[in-house]
Amino acid sequence: MKTLTSVSEKAWHTQKEQSRIMWQFVVKWALWIVGTLYIFIEKFRDYPNEERDNILGLHIDDDLREMSRFDLCAYMDTGFPRKGFWELNSTTKIRLGAQLMRNILLSKKKKAPKKVPKRKPIKRKPKKNA
């Protein structure tokens, strides 16, 4: 009787995992469809200068202002160990941007310490003869 329960529990867990995998496939597919549609529609949008030259207080260089979405992604690929920036989903790109920002901010904090403190010599107690 106990083995029957464990077998049915294993089957239930397997079915639950397969359902989760299938659901994730549907979600990923739907996001791909919506993303592809978004990219197509966005080609027809004219961005005002406020959305091109200064984004959240950061000056954007002239050459980057004129690049298309695809060109910007190709440009991003030149700075990473692997290509594939275009294929990343939006949240992954935001996560990557957050990590890059953190790296920049941390490197600014670590640069050129004003003064390196000198280490004091260690005072050792003389050994006692036994």
Order of alpha helices (4+ residues) and beta strands (2+ residues): alpha-beta-beta-alpha-alpha-alpha
